[in-house]
């Protein structure tokens, strides 16, 4: 990566990447502008409140799955 460039995946909800993107979309395709977002990076010592709520929600949703599917979902 070049200096001043930030990269993250948005395929996994745990990353929270879609939370920091804007509501702007491409004029031609109406696709969200996931690839162009200004960010400020700071060092933290614990997950944010959003991440904690998301982790609790994800666990709650996983707990609804039958046991055999729950094991597969955690992999």
Backbone as CSV, one residue per row, in Angstrom:
resi,resn,N_x,N_y,N_z,CA_x,CA_y,CA_z,C_x,C_y,C_z
1,UNK,0.841,-1.180,0.000,0.000,0.000,0.000,0.885,1.242,0.000
2,UNK,0.435,2.236,-0.689,1.144,3.507,-0.702,0.859,4.274,0.590
3,UNK,1.794,5.117,1.021,1.510,5.968,2.179,0.244,6.789,1.920
4,UNK,-0.549,6.976,2.925,-1.812,7.728,2.923,-2.973,6.958,2.297
5,UNK,-2.787,5.668,2.009,-3.866,4.841,1.469,-4.257,3.813,2.526
6,UNK,-5.561,3.651,2.734,-6.069,2.686,3.702,-6.855,1.634,2.943
7,UNK,-6.669,0.373,3.308,-7.400,-0.721,2.670,-8.068,-1.567,3.743
8,UNK,-9.280,-2.005,3.469,-9.960,-2.961,4.326,-10.945,-3.745,3.472
9,UNK,-11.320,-4.910,3.952,-12.346,-5.681,3.269,-13.705,-5.309,3.833
10,UNK,-14.734,-5.377,3.024,-16.075,-5.103,3.527,-16.961,-6.332,3.409
11,UNK,-16.359,-7.477,3.150,-17.123,-8.707,2.979,-17.599,-9.306,4.295
12,UNK,-16.964,-8.913,5.396,-17.316,-9.452,6.698,-17.891,-8.343,7.561
13,UNK,-19.115,-8.487,8.057,-19.746,-7.429,8.851,-18.928,-6.995,10.062
14,UNK,-18.112,-7.910,10.606,-17.327,-7.577,11.787,-16.362,-6.419,11.539
15,UNK,-15.976,-6.222,10.289,-15.022,-5.160,9.994,-15.632,-3.784,10.193
16,UNK,-16.933,-3.664,10.020,-17.588,-2.370,10.167,-17.268,-1.410,9.040
17,UNK,-16.674,-1.881,7.969,-16.245,-1.000,6.883,-17.400,-0.236,6.242
18,UNK,-18.545,-0.861,6.100,-19.662,-0.173,5.453,-20.247,0.935,6.312
19,UNK,-19.907,0.947,7.590,-20.392,2.004,8.471,-19.687,3.321,8.177
20,UNK,-18.441,3.265,7.752,-17.679,4.496,7.522,-17.814,5.031,6.105
21,UNK,-18.467,4.311,5.232,-18.627,4.808,3.868,-19.741,5.841,3.805
22,UNK,-19.736,6.618,2.759,-20.739,7.667,2.606,-21.999,7.114,1.944
23,UNK,-23.021,7.937,1.884,-24.247,7.545,1.207,-24.220,7.934,-0.270
24,UNK,-23.106,8.501,-0.738,-22.981,8.886,-2.141,-22.914,7.657,-3.022
25,UNK,-23.388,7.808,-4.252,-23.327,6.697,-5.197,-22.868,7.194,-6.552
26,UNK,-22.399,6.254,-7.359,-21.943,6.552,-8.710,-23.124,7.034,-9.546
27,UNK,-22.932,8.082,-10.297,-24.025,8.661,-11.083,-24.549,7.709,-12.154
28,UNK,-23.678,6.880,-12.723,-24.090,6.025,-13.842,-24.709,4.707,-13.384
29,UNK,-24.187,4.127,-12.318,-24.643,2.798,-11.900,-25.429,2.801,-10.592
30,UNK,-25.381,3.914,-9.890,-26.025,4.049,-8.591,-25.419,3.106,-7.546
31,UNK,-24.208,2.614,-7.809,-23.511,1.773,-6.833,-22.894,2.670,-5.758
32,UNK,-22.965,2.266,-4.496,-22.348,3.069,-3.433,-20.857,3.248,-3.676
33,UNK,-20.335,4.385,-3.253,-18.905,4.682,-3.417,-18.101,4.075,-2.283
34,UNK,-18.021,2.751,-2.258,-17.275,2.069,-1.216,-15.778,2.268,-1.350
35,UNK,-15.321,2.581,-2.540,-13.882,2.642,-2.764,-13.279,4.018,-2.518
36,UNK,-14.121,5.025,-2.301,-13.610,6.374,-2.095,-14.253,6.955,-0.846
37,UNK,-13.547,6.884,0.257,-14.060,7.418,1.513,-12.906,8.003,2.309
38,UNK,-13.071,9.219,2.786,-12.050,9.832,3.634,-12.125,9.200,5.017
39,UNK,-10.981,8.896,5.587,-10.937,8.293,6.917,-9.877,8.990,7.766
40,UNK,-10.061,8.863,9.080,-9.048,9.292,10.034,-8.713,8.061,10.857
41,UNK,-7.465,7.677,10.865,-7.048,6.459,11.551,-6.420,6.832,12.895
42,UNK,-6.942,6.216,13.959,-6.380,6.429,15.285,-6.207,5.076,15.974
43,UNK,-5.238,4.975,16.854,-4.995,3.746,17.585,-5.997,3.655,18.742
44,UNK,-6.575,2.473,18.912,-7.524,2.248,20.007,-7.070,1.051,20.832
45,UNK,-7.594,0.962,22.048,-7.200,-0.138,22.917,-8.316,-1.162,23.114
46,UNK,-9.505,-0.881,22.569,-10.617,-1.823,22.703,-11.608,-1.590,21.570
47,UNK,-12.497,-2.560,21.327,-13.504,-2.381,20.276,-14.426,-1.199,20.584
48,UNK,-14.902,-0.542,19.544,-15.830,0.580,19.717,-17.186,0.071,20.199
49,UNK,-18.037,0.967,20.631,-19.367,0.560,21.091,-20.147,-0.078,19.942
50,UNK,-19.952,0.426,18.701,-20.629,-0.176,17.548,-20.154,-1.611,17.365
51,UNK,-18.855,-1.839,17.464,-18.319,-3.187,17.291,-18.812,-4.120,18.386
52,UNK,-18.894,-3.631,19.614,-19.390,-4.452,20.708,-20.853,-4.835,20.495
53,UNK,-21.673,-3.868,20.061,-23.091,-4.167,19.782,-23.216,-5.158,18.635
54,UNK,-22.396,-4.987,17.597,-22.442,-5.879,16.447,-22.016,-7.289,16.830
55,UNK,-20.995,-7.410,17.665,-20.548,-8.731,18.121,-21.655,-9.430,18.907
56,UNK,-22.328,-8.681,19.785,-23.416,-9.256,20.580,-24.576,-9.670,19.672
57,UNK,-24.898,-8.838,18.688,-25.975,-9.149,17.752,-25.630,-10.385,16.922
58,UNK,-24.389,-10.459,16.436,-23.966,-11.611,15.633,-24.045,-12.899,16.446
59,UNK,-23.629,-12.834,17.714,-23.706,-14.011,18.573,-25.167,-14.413,18.781
60,UNK,-26.015,-13.430,19.006,-27.436,-13.705,19.200,-28.027,-14.386,17.963
61,UNK,-27.674,-13.908,16.790,-28.184,-14.492,15.555,-27.659,-15.910,15.360
62,UNK,-26.377,-16.120,15.662,-25.776,-17.447,15.539,-26.431,-18.435,16.494
63,UNK,-26.805,-17.956,17.677,-27.445,-18.827,18.663,-28.803,-19.344,18.187
64,UNK,-29.416,-18.660,17.234,-30.697,-19.118,16.687,-30.540,-20.317,15.758
65,UNK,-29.334,-20.507,15.231,-29.095,-21.603,14.295,-29.111,-22.944,15.026
66,UNK,-29.518,-23.999,14.332,-29.384,-25.334,14.917,-27.909,-25.602,15.207
67,UNK,-27.630,-26.469,16.158,-26.250,-26.704,16.607,-25.310,-27.076,15.466
68,UNK,-25.708,-27.950,14.535,-24.801,-28.366,13.466,-24.471,-27.214,12.526
69,UNK,-25.390,-26.284,12.337,-25.108,-25.130,11.484,-24.303,-24.078,12.236
70,UNK,-24.468,-24.015,13.555,-23.757,-23.053,14.380,-22.260,-23.298,14.299
71,UNK,-21.838,-24.548,14.302,-20.424,-24.900,14.216,-19.863,-24.445,12.874
72,UNK,-20.618,-24.667,11.807,-20.176,-24.289,10.462,-20.096,-22.759,10.338
73,UNK,-21.030,-22.027,10.935,-21.059,-20.568,10.837,-19.845,-19.911,11.523
74,UNK,-19.298,-20.556,12.559,-18.157,-19.987,13.270,-16.843,-20.213,12.550
75,UNK,-16.822,-21.094,11.551,-15.580,-21.414,10.853,-15.211,-20.363,9.856
